[in-house]
């Protein structure tokens, strides 16, 4: 079986094929996918740019209909999609069904945002013709689409952070055509989802270049990011991959923004009273968060910070027991499996690190053995390599001499997606300084919860200071993700006929605007 | 006279001095300014970071008081400041007084923004403990200060885009300490203004590192941008300077955002009916805009696009007459004067370019002779060098064969700060396509007005696609300039006691927040 899945490109002339691998059985899945040629990538970018000329003017209602129809198409794929994603990712059915729900939910939330229309941040300062010494012109500002966006899909979320995931949904919502670089681990899933998006685009009479997906490797991605018609990049993945795209985009004649969500340790600071009150429950909660989805979450807690003493000893004992109960799960692909074992081994080799628990794992599958180690805080602060993310079910306990050293550890952290404080009421009453330091280090500060599980809502920020993400000013999850793909334009003394609907004098869309400093729908 | 003007640094040990030059008399101004040493730059960054620890928590009211007091201090400097800025810039008194007014106005507008407090974009999604299948945590998001900001001052606005200009005002408003790299052309002006800011900081009991200014050259700037404690950069100046800082910032171990407002041609498209109706008035208006302040504005109209024919011929004749009436004015410094003549000569040398008018200028001063040239549109589109900004009172007329070629010229433009359409009602009724193309190329699209003169108001966008600015998503003028220096942080299930005032449950600051999707001050 050989299929043309560089969707939306007319002729496929490539000779190279890619195939996904079932990580559970470690066997090659028969379906073959053609690698896009350089010419095809170029055509895709040109089609996207052509589509942009009309798509950027497509009304919010029409874009909302498009996004809602993608959901209908995804739902109509039903079990076919769920089983394909399971086959290619090794993730269990419940997880994949949950992720599909999340994917649809994201698209529908953006559809709602578009129907409401307020998101364009319309600001109107009317003319002041009699102002002294100089009159003021009529100035109106709103957000407009940046242009075609390249989206790199994530290995660990074959649906919610992939072909129709948050980056695609927010870029399409913004009015930007999308070119998806399919992940080599889930080519078949991408094929199904890309087909659903294209079907929805056709149903809504959108220009054909509004969406395309391309199969290929590193070079395909590089060509996309370097293409003059691409105006922004969304990426979720490793630091190495994200940073390479960031550098490439900045070296272009015309640099473009890269929104790369990269790695993070997501430290949890556990305060003493909490430790002693709930050692076993806490250990079990944390162990499960560490091992969730074989630890393959960007918000996986890779560092636990404790103060030494009997409370810590009790917790560590409880954590060992909790880890013993964990099962090893299949990782997403061989590369991730090998990198996990390599990363863990490197960490164990670092001076001062004591391996505390290592799950027995066989060598004939790609299952990740959940493990943890510990290190004195002073050693941790001496060696920044201990802040390298070990992607998988691993966590490192950093043991502090006292509270001041705990604050020092917090100050030594690199940028993080999340940072968590666990404490009882008394602990938290004294945690102001710690929480302030962590708010400088992370994009989200959590209290008494695990970092895994990222709510899709307006108040969510998923991103953080470098190296957690390449641009800490933007989120990749939640409605504000749309802001990554627009820029403001001001129109000065523009005739009402030429103004976009959002800025016309009588506000035909009834959106919330700031007019002469006042919020109004008038 | 030798003064220690690396303000706010305790010990000055540098041996190198800088002196400004009066561009009118071309004489060195006696006052000497000590170049900051590498150690002093480092101390300044450390002090700024130390100050940040408290300044980022300083309330909006207190920051507003600080900004208002800067205005009082600037006003109390009165004529001393005006005369110093005139002496160092060669700009006339009316212009400098106007610029001082603008500088104060910007600071006061930010003070008002801070007193109101809504700018932090507080979003609250309350917990949904009974949601199925999973409860939702309480998540609250707001913007927080990025950290110490390095500001590079602009040669052409010794006040409004310099030491206490828009970058400094917006960064201080955001809660970021500021390190200003003084412009070598107006060291004395910087000294006075920096003193005013420091005075205001002391009056408000702010930490001493909240503001400092440093004298020096390229290396001083490079050390600042490369310093690990600097978290963002504001810059207004040349493409070469801005791009160098952008590249440097991206090469850091931890890259930081550079908001560089660089060069722009600010094309004016003049449609035929408008041309024929008002050739003389129009020519005079445009000539004056080209020559305003010796053409030293980032929004100076460097390109005029016309359709060939008798209307264009008539306009060009009128433009010659208007240019003849212009006077040559002194440029800001020798470098700018030489670059202007070099740029003009290079343009004249390009194949297809016809010099149309060149103001006679003597060689014994730094006065810029206002000039213009013309080029057929086809030649213009063939040679991107014709889009190099000639900073000064120069404009290039691009003559199109017909309307379609005019659209092609628009499509060939690089990123611009502004693009203007001049047309009568009938012209504009047919200008939708042109205006749509220009909205993709520029940050501000203007109708029947000149681009010089940038209003400071919420609806203003001053910035544009690369190379007009390094980051088209942000403005350097107007209230939204504050957004460059903050990032969002989400707080999940944070105890009310620990939450910042802006996010506490009972909204003690009474700011406008988005709570469960609704805008409210409750």
Interface residues (C-beta under 8 A of the other chain):
Chain A: X57 X123 X124 X125 X134 X136 X137 X139 X140 X141 X144 X146 X147 X246 X247 X250 X254 X255 X257 X415 X425 X428 X429 X431 X432 X435 X436 X439 X440 X442 X443 X444 X445 X446 X447 X448 X449 X453 X455 X457 X458 X459 X460 X461 X465 X466 X467 X470 X471 X472 X473 X475 X480 X483 X486 X487 X488 X489 X490 X491 X492 X493 X494 X495 X497 X498 X512 X514 X517 X519
Chain B: X57 X123 X124 X125 X134 X136 X137 X139 X140 X141 X144 X146 X147 X246 X247 X250 X254 X255 X257 X415 X425 X428 X429 X431 X432 X435 X436 X439 X440 X442 X443 X444 X445 X446 X447 X448 X449 X453 X455 X457 X458 X459 X460 X461 X465 X466 X467 X470 X471 X472 X473 X475 X480 X483 X486 X487 X488 X489 X490 X491 X492 X493 X494 X495 X497 X498 X512 X514 X517 X519
